[in-house]
Amino acid sequence: MRRVLMGAVLTGLFCAVFAIVVQMLTSMLGLGQVAGVSFVSGFLGSLFAQTVLGQWRGQAR
């Protein structure tokens, strides 16, 4: 359960930072663009969390 929560926290933090960077780079986005950015943020955040937690290659801690 702890690993699941840590993954969720790391994904959330990554997405928050990603959203701040996107906001700084753009002033207005359309609905489709927001959906695309949200998808990319979640996808990369999940990869980041899995990598940090050592799950990328199936490693257990």
PQR file of N, CA, C, O and H, with PARSE charges and radii, in Angstrom:
ATOM      1  N   MET A   1       0.824  -1.197   0.000 -0.4000 1.5000
ATOM      2  CA  MET A   1       0.000   0.000   0.000 -0.0000 2.0000
ATOM      3  C   MET A   1       0.872   1.267   0.000  0.5500 1.7000
ATOM      4  O   MET A   1       0.539   2.271  -0.629 -0.5500 1.4000
ATOM      5  N   ARG A   2       1.986   1.188   0.719 -0.4000 1.5000
ATOM      6  CA  ARG A   2       2.863   2.356   0.794 -0.0000 2.0000
ATOM      7  C   ARG A   2       3.438   2.702  -0.581  0.5500 1.7000
ATOM      8  O   ARG A   2       3.548   3.876  -0.936 -0.5500 1.4000
ATOM      9  H   ARG A   2       2.257   0.373   1.230  0.4000 1.0000
ATOM     10  N   ARG A   3       3.804   1.674  -1.351 -0.4000 1.5000
ATOM     11  CA  ARG A   3       4.372   1.890  -2.688 -0.0000 2.0000
ATOM     12  C   ARG A   3       3.333   2.539  -3.609  0.5500 1.7000
ATOM     13  O   ARG A   3       3.664   3.401  -4.423 -0.5500 1.4000
ATOM     14  H   ARG A   3       3.715   0.721  -1.062  0.4000 1.0000
ATOM     15  N   VAL A   4       2.084   2.117  -3.470 -0.4000 1.5000
ATOM     16  CA  VAL A   4       1.012   2.687  -4.290 -0.0000 2.0000
ATOM     17  C   VAL A   4       0.829   4.164  -3.957  0.5500 1.7000
ATOM     18  O   VAL A   4       0.702   4.997  -4.854 -0.5500 1.4000
ATOM     19  H   VAL A   4       1.815   1.417  -2.809  0.4000 1.0000
ATOM     20  N   LEU A   5       0.815   4.485  -2.663 -0.4000 1.5000
ATOM     21  CA  LEU A   5       0.653   5.884  -2.256 -0.0000 2.0000
ATOM     22  C   LEU A   5       1.841   6.738  -2.691  0.5500 1.7000
ATOM     23  O   LEU A   5       1.662   7.874  -3.131 -0.5500 1.4000
ATOM     24  H   LEU A   5       0.918   3.809  -1.934  0.4000 1.0000
ATOM     25  N   MET A   6       3.046   6.199  -2.569 -0.4000 1.5000
ATOM     26  CA  MET A   6       4.224   6.953  -3.003 -0.0000 2.0000
ATOM     27  C   MET A   6       4.188   7.192  -4.511  0.5500 1.7000
ATOM     28  O   MET A   6       4.560   8.269  -4.978 -0.5500 1.4000
ATOM     29  H   MET A   6       3.192   5.277  -2.212  0.4000 1.0000
ATOM     30  N   GLY A   7       3.748   6.205  -5.265 -0.4000 1.5000
ATOM     31  CA  GLY A   7       3.619   6.388  -6.709 -0.0000 2.0000
ATOM     32  C   GLY A   7       2.616   7.465  -7.050  0.5500 1.7000
ATOM     33  O   GLY A   7       2.849   8.278  -7.945 -0.5500 1.4000
ATOM     34  H   GLY A   7       3.446   5.330  -4.886  0.4000 1.0000
ATOM     35  N   ALA A   8       1.491   7.477  -6.336 -0.4000 1.5000
ATOM     36  CA  ALA A   8       0.465   8.492  -6.570 -0.0000 2.0000
ATOM     37  C   ALA A   8       0.981   9.883  -6.198  0.5500 1.7000
ATOM     38  O   ALA A   8       0.728  10.849  -6.918 -0.5500 1.4000
ATOM     39  H   ALA A   8       1.301   6.817  -5.609  0.4000 1.0000
ATOM     40  N   VAL A   9       1.692   9.990  -5.095 -0.4000 1.5000
ATOM     41  CA  VAL A   9       2.242  11.282  -4.671 -0.0000 2.0000
ATOM     42  C   VAL A   9       3.270  11.781  -5.682  0.5500 1.7000
ATOM     43  O   VAL A   9       3.246  12.950  -6.067 -0.5500 1.4000
ATOM     44  H   VAL A   9       1.898   9.205  -4.510  0.4000 1.0000
ATOM     45  N   LEU A  10       4.169  10.905  -6.112 -0.4000 1.5000
ATOM     46  CA  LEU A  10       5.181  11.311  -7.092 -0.0000 2.0000
ATOM     47  C   LEU A  10       4.548  11.714  -8.425  0.5500 1.7000
ATOM     48  O   LEU A  10       4.979  12.681  -9.053 -0.5500 1.4000
ATOM     49  H   LEU A  10       4.188   9.955  -5.800  0.4000 1.0000
ATOM     50  N   THR A  11       3.532  10.974  -8.852 -0.4000 1.5000
ATOM     51  CA  THR A  11       2.831  11.328 -10.087 -0.0000 2.0000
ATOM     52  C   THR A  11       2.153  12.684  -9.939  0.5500 1.7000
ATOM     53  O   THR A  11       2.227  13.518 -10.841 -0.5500 1.4000
ATOM     54  H   THR A  11       3.182  10.188  -8.342  0.4000 1.0000
ATOM     55  N   GLY A  12       1.498  12.907  -8.813 -0.4000 1.5000
ATOM     56  CA  GLY A  12       0.840  14.190  -8.566 -0.0000 2.0000
ATOM     57  C   GLY A  12       1.816  15.357  -8.559  0.5500 1.7000
ATOM     58  O   GLY A  12       1.539  16.409  -9.136 -0.5500 1.4000
ATOM     59  H   GLY A  12       1.437  12.229  -8.080  0.4000 1.0000
ATOM     60  N   LEU A  13       2.952  15.171  -7.909 -0.4000 1.5000
ATOM     61  CA  LEU A  13       3.961  16.231  -7.875 -0.0000 2.0000
ATOM     62  C   LEU A  13       4.505  16.526  -9.264  0.5500 1.7000
ATOM     63  O   LEU A  13       4.663  17.686  -9.644 -0.5500 1.4000
ATOM     64  H   LEU A  13       3.177  14.316  -7.440  0.4000 1.0000
ATOM     65  N   PHE A  14       4.791  15.470 -10.021 -0.4000 1.5000
ATOM     66  CA  PHE A  14       5.288  15.654 -11.379 -0.0000 2.0000
ATOM     67  C   PHE A  14       4.268  16.420 -12.212  0.5500 1.7000
ATOM     68  O   PHE A  14       4.624  17.357 -12.927 -0.5500 1.4000
ATOM     69  H   PHE A  14       4.662  14.528  -9.713  0.4000 1.0000
ATOM     70  N   CYS A  15       3.000  16.025 -12.122 -0.4000 1.5000
ATOM     71  CA  CYS A  15       1.951  16.679 -12.908 -0.0000 2.0000
ATOM     72  C   CYS A  15       1.784  18.139 -12.506  0.5500 1.7000
ATOM     73  O   CYS A  15       1.542  18.992 -13.359 -0.5500 1.4000
ATOM     74  H   CYS A  15       2.711  15.264 -11.542  0.4000 1.0000
ATOM     75  N   ALA A  16       1.912  18.435 -11.216 -0.4000 1.5000
ATOM     76  CA  ALA A  16       1.799  19.818 -10.754 -0.0000 2.0000
ATOM     77  C   ALA A  16       2.918  20.681 -11.331  0.5500 1.7000
ATOM     78  O   ALA A  16       2.670  21.791 -11.802 -0.5500 1.4000
ATOM     79  H   ALA A  16       2.109  17.742 -10.522  0.4000 1.0000
ATOM     80  N   VAL A  17       4.136  20.176 -11.293 -0.4000 1.5000
ATOM     81  CA  VAL A  17       5.271  20.925 -11.855 -0.0000 2.0000
ATOM     82  C   VAL A  17       5.111  21.069 -13.365  0.5500 1.7000
ATOM     83  O   VAL A  17       5.368  22.136 -13.922 -0.5500 1.4000
ATOM     84  H   VAL A  17       4.338  19.275 -10.911  0.4000 1.0000
ATOM     85  N   PHE A  18       4.687  19.988 -14.027 -0.4000 1.5000
ATOM     86  CA  PHE A  18       4.476  20.019 -15.470 -0.0000 2.0000
ATOM     87  C   PHE A  18       3.424  21.074 -15.833  0.5500 1.7000
ATOM     88  O   PHE A  18       3.601  21.815 -16.799 -0.5500 1.4000
ATOM     89  H   PHE A  18       4.479  19.121 -13.575  0.4000 1.0000
ATOM     90  N   ALA A  19       2.341  21.143 -15.070 -0.4000 1.5000
ATOM     91  CA  ALA A  19       1.282  22.119 -15.331 -0.0000 2.0000
ATOM     92  C   ALA A  19       1.786  23.546 -15.158  0.5500 1.7000
ATOM     93  O   ALA A  19       1.413  24.434 -15.925 -0.5500 1.4000
ATOM     94  H   ALA A  19       2.198  20.540 -14.285  0.4000 1.0000
ATOM     95  N   ILE A  20       2.623  23.769 -14.165 -0.4000 1.5000
ATOM     96  CA  ILE A  20       3.189  25.107 -13.945 -0.0000 2.0000
ATOM     97  C   ILE A  20       4.061  25.507 -15.128  0.5500 1.7000
ATOM     98  O   ILE A  20       3.990  26.643 -15.597 -0.5500 1.4000
ATOM     99  H   ILE A  20       2.925  23.048 -13.542  0.4000 1.0000
ATOM    100  N   VAL A  21       4.879  24.583 -15.610 -0.4000 1.5000
ATOM    101  CA  VAL A  21       5.747  24.872 -16.766 -0.0000 2.0000
ATOM    102  C   VAL A  21       4.899  25.179 -17.999  0.5500 1.7000
ATOM    103  O   VAL A  21       5.182  26.132 -18.725 -0.5500 1.4000
ATOM    104  H   VAL A  21       4.936  23.660 -15.230  0.4000 1.0000
ATOM    105  N   VAL A  22       3.859  24.374 -18.236 -0.4000 1.5000
ATOM    106  CA  VAL A  22       2.988  24.613 -19.389 -0.0000 2.0000
ATOM    107  C   VAL A  22       2.304  25.968 -19.262  0.5500 1.7000
ATOM    108  O   VAL A  22       2.198  26.701 -20.245 -0.5500 1.4000
ATOM    109  H   VAL A  22       3.629  23.600 -17.646  0.4000 1.0000
ATOM    110  N   GLN A  23       1.843  26.306 -18.073 -0.4000 1.5000
ATOM    111  CA  GLN A  23       1.188  27.601 -17.858 -0.0000 2.0000
ATOM    112  C   GLN A  23       2.149  28.750 -18.140  0.5500 1.7000
ATOM    113  O   GLN A  23       1.753  29.773 -18.698 -0.5500 1.4000
ATOM    114  H   GLN A  23       1.929  25.710 -17.274  0.4000 1.0000
ATOM    115  N   MET A  24       3.405  28.581 -17.755 -0.4000 1.5000
ATOM    116  CA  MET A  24       4.390  29.625 -17.991 -0.0000 2.0000
ATOM    117  C   MET A  24       4.695  29.777 -19.481  0.5500 1.7000
ATOM    118  O   MET A  24       4.988  30.880 -19.941 -0.5500 1.4000
ATOM    119  H   MET A  24       3.726  27.750 -17.302  0.4000 1.0000
ATOM    120  N   LEU A  25       4.629  28.681 -20.239 -0.4000 1.5000
ATOM    121  CA  LEU A  25       4.965  28.726 -21.658 -0.0000 2.0000
ATOM    122  C   LEU A  25       3.798  29.154 -22.544  0.5500 1.7000
ATOM    123  O   LEU A  25       4.007  29.656 -23.648 -0.5500 1.4000
ATOM    124  H   LEU A  25       4.390  27.784 -19.866  0.4000 1.0000
ATOM    125  N   THR A  26       2.590  28.961 -22.073 -0.4000 1.5000
ATOM    126  CA  THR A  26       1.421  29.303 -22.876 -0.0000 2.0000
ATOM    127  C   THR A  26       0.466  30.168 -22.071  0.5500 1.7000
ATOM    128  O   THR A  26       0.405  30.070 -20.846 -0.5500 1.4000
ATOM    129  H   THR A  26       2.420  28.552 -21.176  0.4000 1.0000
ATOM    130  N   SER A  27      -0.264  30.998 -22.757 -0.4000 1.5000
ATOM    131  CA  SER A  27      -1.226  31.839 -22.044 -0.0000 2.0000
ATOM    132  C   SER A  27      -2.642  31.286 -22.169  0.5500 1.7000
ATOM    133  O   SER A  27      -3.416  31.345 -21.215 -0.5500 1.4000
ATOM    134  H   SER A  27      -0.215  31.078 -23.753  0.4000 1.0000
ATOM    135  N   MET A  28      -2.983  30.752 -23.334 -0.4000 1.5000
ATOM    136  CA  MET A  28      -4.330  30.217 -23.529 -0.0000 2.0000
ATOM    137  C   MET A  28      -4.253  28.937 -24.356  0.5500 1.7000
ATOM    138  O   MET A  28      -3.569  28.882 -25.378 -0.5500 1.4000
ATOM    139  H   MET A  28      -2.354  30.703 -24.109  0.4000 1.0000
ATOM    140  N   LEU A  29      -4.960  27.921 -23.899 -0.4000 1.5000
ATOM    141  CA  LEU A  29      -5.018  26.667 -24.628 -0.0000 2.0000
ATOM    142  C   LEU A  29      -6.473  26.309 -24.895  0.5500 1.7000
ATOM    143  O   LEU A  29      -7.354  26.634 -24.099 -0.5500 1.4000
ATOM    144  H   LEU A  29      -5.515  27.966 -23.068  0.4000 1.0000
ATOM    145  N   GLY A  30      -6.723  25.643 -26.008 -0.4000 1.5000
ATOM    146  CA  GLY A  30      -8.052  25.145 -26.306 -0.0000 2.0000
ATOM    147  C   GLY A  30      -8.329  23.870 -25.527  0.5500 1.7000
ATOM    148  O   GLY A  30      -7.428  23.304 -24.908 -0.5500 1.4000
ATOM    149  H   GLY A  30      -6.008  25.378 -26.655  0.4000 1.0000
ATOM    150  N   LEU A  31      -9.576  23.421 -25.560 -0.4000 1.5000
ATOM    151  CA  LEU A  31      -9.976  22.235 -24.808 -0.0000 2.0000
ATOM    152  C   LEU A  31      -9.196  21.000 -25.246  0.5500 1.7000
ATOM    153  O   LEU A  31      -8.754  20.221 -24.402 -0.5500 1.4000
ATOM    154  H   LEU A  31     -10.308  23.881 -26.063  0.4000 1.0000
ATOM    155  N   GLY A  32      -9.023  20.811 -26.546 -0.4000 1.5000
ATOM    156  CA  GLY A  32      -8.260  19.666 -27.047 -0.0000 2.0000
ATOM    157  C   GLY A  32      -6.809  19.712 -26.601  0.5500 1.7000
ATOM    158  O   GLY A  32      -6.221  18.685 -26.264 -0.5500 1.4000
ATOM    159  H   GLY A  32      -9.382  21.444 -27.231  0.4000 1.0000
ATOM    160  N   GLN A  33      -6.241  20.899 -26.602 -0.4000 1.5000
ATOM    161  CA  GLN A  33      -4.852  21.049 -26.172 -0.0000 2.0000
ATOM    162  C   GLN A  33      -4.702  20.767 -24.682  0.5500 1.7000
ATOM    163  O   GLN A  33      -3.723  20.149 -24.265 -0.5500 1.4000
ATOM    164  H   GLN A  33      -6.719  21.734 -26.876  0.4000 1.0000
ATOM    165  N   VAL A  34      -5.652  21.211 -23.883 -0.4000 1.5000
ATOM    166  CA  VAL A  34      -5.617  20.938 -22.447 -0.0000 2.0000
ATOM    167  C   VAL A  34      -5.711  19.428 -22.204  0.5500 1.7000
ATOM    168  O   VAL A  34      -4.998  18.888 -21.357 -0.5500 1.4000
ATOM    169  H   VAL A  34      -6.448  21.713 -24.222  0.4000 1.0000
ATOM    170  N   ALA A  35      -6.589  18.753 -22.947 -0.4000 1.5000
ATOM    171  CA  ALA A  35      -6.712  17.304 -22.819 -0.0000 2.0000
ATOM    172  C   ALA A  35      -5.403  16.621 -23.203  0.5500 1.7000
ATOM    173  O   ALA A  35      -4.970  15.688 -22.527 -0.5500 1.4000
ATOM    174  H   ALA A  35      -7.167  19.191 -23.634  0.4000 1.0000
ATOM    175  N   GLY A  36      -4.780  17.074 -24.269 -0.4000 1.5000
ATOM    176  CA  GLY A  36      -3.505  16.497 -24.695 -0.0000 2.0000
ATOM    177  C   GLY A  36      -2.401  16.713 -23.675  0.5500 1.7000
ATOM    178  O   GLY A  36      -1.640  15.794 -23.372 -0.5500 1.4000
ATOM    179  H   GLY A  36      -5.132  17.832 -24.817  0.4000 1.0000
ATOM    180  N   VAL A  37      -2.313  17.921 -23.148 -0.4000 1.5000
ATOM    181  CA  VAL A  37      -1.301  18.230 -22.135 -0.0000 2.0000
ATOM    182  C   VAL A  37      -1.554  17.412 -20.869  0.5500 1.7000
ATOM    183  O   VAL A  37      -0.607  16.936 -20.243 -0.5500 1.4000
ATOM    184  H   VAL A  37      -2.931  18.667 -23.394  0.4000 1.0000
ATOM    185  N   SER A  38      -2.811  17.247 -20.492 -0.4000 1.5000
ATOM    186  CA  SER A  38      -3.141  16.451 -19.315 -0.0000 2.0000
ATOM    187  C   SER A  38      -2.722  14.997 -19.507  0.5500 1.7000
ATOM    188  O   SER A  38      -2.178  14.379 -18.592 -0.5500 1.4000
ATOM    189  H   SER A  38      -3.580  17.633 -21.001  0.4000 1.0000
ATOM    190  N   PHE A  39      -2.971  14.460 -20.679 -0.4000 1.5000
ATOM    191  CA  PHE A  39      -2.570  13.081 -20.965 -0.0000 2.0000
ATOM    192  C   PHE A  39      -1.057  12.930 -20.875  0.5500 1.7000
ATOM    193  O   PHE A  39      -0.560  12.011 -20.224 -0.5500 1.4000
ATOM    194  H   PHE A  39      -3.412  14.962 -21.422  0.4000 1.0000
ATOM    195  N   VAL A  40      -0.334  13.820 -21.518 -0.4000 1.5000
ATOM    196  CA  VAL A  40       1.129  13.755 -21.503 -0.0000 2.0000
ATOM    197  C   VAL A  40       1.645  13.891 -20.071  0.5500 1.7000
ATOM    198  O   VAL A  40       2.570  13.183 -19.673 -0.5500 1.4000
ATOM    199  H   VAL A  40      -0.737  14.567 -22.047  0.4000 1.0000
ATOM    200  N   SER A  41       1.058  14.787 -19.308 -0.4000 1.5000
ATOM    201  CA  SER A  41       1.466  14.983 -17.923 -0.0000 2.0000
ATOM    202  C   SER A  41       1.264  13.716 -17.105  0.5500 1.7000
ATOM    203  O   SER A  41       2.168  13.300 -16.381 -0.5500 1.4000
ATOM    204  H   SER A  41       0.306  15.363 -19.631  0.4000 1.0000
ATOM    205  N   GLY A  42       0.108  13.106 -17.206 -0.4000 1.5000
ATOM    206  CA  GLY A  42      -0.164  11.873 -16.467 -0.0000 2.0000
ATOM    207  C   GLY A  42       0.733  10.731 -16.910  0.5500 1.7000
ATOM    208  O   GLY A  42       1.240   9.978 -16.079 -0.5500 1.4000
ATOM    209  H   GLY A  42      -0.626  13.445 -17.794  0.4000 1.0000
ATOM    210  N   PHE A  43       0.932  10.598 -18.213 -0.4000 1.5000
ATOM    211  CA  PHE A  43       1.773   9.542 -18.769 -0.0000 2.0000
ATOM    212  C   PHE A  43       3.213   9.675 -18.279  0.5500 1.7000
ATOM    213  O   PHE A  43       3.799   8.715 -17.780 -0.5500 1.4000
ATOM    214  H   PHE A  43       0.520  11.210 -18.889  0.4000 1.0000
ATOM    215  N   LEU A  44       3.775  10.874 -18.426 -0.4000 1.5000
ATOM    216  CA  LEU A  44       5.151  11.089 -17.990 -0.0000 2.0000
ATOM    217  C   LEU A  44       5.282  11.015 -16.478  0.5500 1.7000
ATOM    218  O   LEU A  44       6.289  10.529 -15.961 -0.5500 1.4000
ATOM    219  H   LEU A  44       3.298  11.655 -18.831  0.4000 1.0000
ATOM    220  N   GLY A  45       4.262  11.498 -15.763 -0.4000 1.5000
ATOM    221  CA  GLY A  45       4.288  11.419 -14.300 -0.0000 2.0000
ATOM    222  C   GLY A  45       4.295   9.988 -13.819  0.5500 1.7000
ATOM    223  O   GLY A  45       4.993   9.657 -12.861 -0.5500 1.4000
ATOM    224  H   GLY A  45       3.444  11.893 -16.182  0.4000 1.0000
ATOM    225  N   SER A  46       3.530   9.138 -14.470 -0.4000 1.5000
ATOM    226  CA  SER A  46       3.490   7.728 -14.106 -0.0000 2.0000
ATOM    227  C   SER A  46       4.835   7.063 -14.379  0.5500 1.7000
ATOM    228  O   SER A  46       5.332   6.304 -13.547 -0.5500 1.4000
ATOM    229  H   SER A  46       2.963   9.406 -15.249  0.4000 1.0000
ATOM    230  N   LEU A  47       5.423   7.341 -15.533 -0.4000 1.5000
ATOM    231  CA  LEU A  47       6.746   6.789 -15.851 -0.0000 2.0000
ATOM    232  C   LEU A  47       7.791   7.261 -14.840  0.5500 1.7000
ATOM    233  O   LEU A  47       8.646   6.488 -14.406 -0.5500 1.4000
ATOM    234  H   LEU A  47       5.019   7.958 -16.209  0.4000 1.0000
ATOM    235  N   PHE A  48       7.709   8.531 -14.475 -0.4000 1.5000
ATOM    236  CA  PHE A  48       8.637   9.102 -13.499 -0.0000 2.0000
ATOM    237  C   PHE A  48       8.502   8.393 -12.154  0.5500 1.7000
ATOM    238  O   PHE A  48       9.502   8.006 -11.549 -0.5500 1.4000
ATOM    239  H   PHE A  48       7.015   9.159 -14.828  0.4000 1.0000
ATOM    240  N   ALA A  49       7.274   8.225 -11.690 -0.4000 1.5000
ATOM    241  CA  ALA A  49       7.048   7.581 -10.394 -0.0000 2.0000
ATOM    242  C   ALA A  49       7.525   6.134 -10.415  0.5500 1.7000
ATOM    243  O   ALA A  49       8.155   5.679  -9.461 -0.5500 1.4000
ATOM    244  H   ALA A  49       6.462   8.539 -12.181  0.4000 1.0000
ATOM    245  N   GLN A  50       7.234   5.414 -11.481 -0.4000 1.5000
ATOM    246  CA  GLN A  50       7.666   4.014 -11.580 -0.0000 2.0000
ATOM    247  C   GLN A  50       9.183   3.912 -11.600  0.5500 1.7000
ATOM    248  O   GLN A  50       9.758   3.006 -10.996 -0.5500 1.4000
ATOM    249  H   GLN A  50       6.722   5.784 -12.256  0.4000 1.0000
ATOM    250  N   THR A  51       9.824   4.835 -12.290 -0.4000 1.5000
ATOM    251  CA  THR A  51      11.279   4.831 -12.365 -0.0000 2.0000
ATOM    252  C   THR A  51      11.879   5.126 -10.994  0.5500 1.7000
ATOM    253  O   THR A  51      12.811   4.447 -10.564 -0.5500 1.4000
ATOM    254  H   THR A  51       9.356   5.571 -12.781  0.4000 1.0000
ATOM    255  N   VAL A  52      11.356   6.126 -10.317 -0.4000 1.5000
ATOM    256  CA  VAL A  52      11.868   6.498  -9.002 -0.0000 2.0000
ATOM    257  C   VAL A  52      11.685   5.355  -8.011  0.5500 1.7000
ATOM    258  O   VAL A  52      12.566   5.100  -7.190 -0.5500 1.4000
ATOM    259  H   VAL A  52      10.599   6.678 -10.666  0.4000 1.0000
ATOM    260  N   LEU A  53      10.567   4.677  -8.080 -0.4000 1.5000
ATOM    261  CA  LEU A  53      10.292   3.596  -7.140 -0.0000 2.0000
ATOM    262  C   LEU A  53      10.940   2.272  -7.538  0.5500 1.7000
ATOM    263  O   LEU A  53      10.778   1.278  -6.830 -0.5500 1.4000
ATOM    264  H   LEU A  53       9.851   4.885  -8.747  0.4000 1.0000
ATOM    265  N   GLY A  54      11.667   2.236  -8.651 -0.4000 1.5000
ATOM    266  CA  GLY A  54      12.381   1.036  -9.052 -0.0000 2.0000
ATOM    267  C   GLY A  54      11.482  -0.032  -9.650  0.5500 1.7000
ATOM    268  O   GLY A  54      11.863  -1.202  -9.676 -0.5500 1.4000
ATOM    269  H   GLY A  54      11.798   3.043  -9.226  0.4000 1.0000
ATOM    270  N   GLN A  55      10.310   0.333 -10.127 -0.4000 1.5000
ATOM    271  CA  GLN A  55       9.386  -0.627 -10.689 -0.0000 2.0000
ATOM    272  C   GLN A  55       9.525  -0.733 -12.207  0.5500 1.7000
ATOM    273  O   GLN A  55       8.914  -1.608 -12.819 -0.5500 1.4000
ATOM    274  H   GLN A  55      10.001   1.283 -10.105  0.4000 1.0000
ATOM    275  N   TRP A  56      10.308   0.130 -12.812 -0.4000 1.5000
ATOM    276  CA  TRP A  56      10.432   0.167 -14.263 -0.0000 2.0000
ATOM    277  C   TRP A  56      10.888  -1.184 -14.800  0.5500 1.7000
ATOM    278  O   TRP A  56      10.386  -1.646 -15.825 -0.5500 1.4000
ATOM    279  H   TRP A  56      10.805   0.840 -12.314  0.4000 1.0000
ATOM    280  N   ARG A  57      11.822  -1.811 -14.126 -0.4000 1.5000
ATOM    281  CA  ARG A  57      12.350  -3.100 -14.581 -0.0000 2.0000
ATOM    282  C   ARG A  57      11.874  -4.242 -13.701  0.5500 1.7000
ATOM    283  O   ARG A  57      12.464  -5.323 -13.718 -0.5500 1.4000
ATOM    284  H   ARG A  57      12.230  -1.436 -13.294  0.4000 1.0000
ATOM    285  N   GLY A  58      10.812  -4.017 -12.932 -0.4000 1.5000
ATOM    286  CA  GLY A  58      10.267  -5.078 -12.101 -0.0000 2.0000
ATOM    287  C   GLY A  58      11.036  -5.309 -10.811  0.5500 1.7000
ATOM    288  O   GLY A  58      10.900  -6.359 -10.182 -0.5500 1.4000
ATOM    289  H   GLY A  58      10.334  -3.140 -12.919  0.4000 1.0000
ATOM    290  N   GLN A  59      11.829  -4.352 -10.423 -0.4000 1.5000
ATOM    291  CA  GLN A  59      12.597  -4.477  -9.191 -0.0000 2.0000
ATOM    292  C   GLN A  59      11.675  -4.239  -8.004  0.5500 1.7000
ATOM    293  O   GLN A  59      10.838  -3.336  -8.037 -0.5500 1.4000
ATOM    294  H   GLN A  59      11.940  -3.500 -10.934  0.4000 1.0000
ATOM    295  N   ALA A  60      11.823  -5.034  -6.968 -0.4000 1.5000
ATOM    296  CA  ALA A  60      11.034  -4.855  -5.745 -0.0000 2.0000
ATOM    297  C   ALA A  60      11.937  -4.305  -4.663  0.5500 1.7000
ATOM    298  O   ALA A  60      13.102  -4.685  -4.550 -0.5500 1.4000
ATOM    299  H   ALA A  60      12.503  -5.767  -6.941  0.4000 1.0000
ATOM    300  N   ARG A  61      11.378  -3.399  -3.864 -0.4000 1.5000
ATOM    301  CA  ARG A  61      12.157  -2.829  -2.751 -0.0000 2.0000
ATOM    302  C   ARG A  61      11.746  -3.437  -1.465  0.5500 1.7000
ATOM    303  O   ARG A  61      12.286  -3.087  -0.415 -0.5500 1.4000
ATOM    304  H   ARG A  61      10.431  -3.091  -3.956  0.4000 1.0000
TER
END
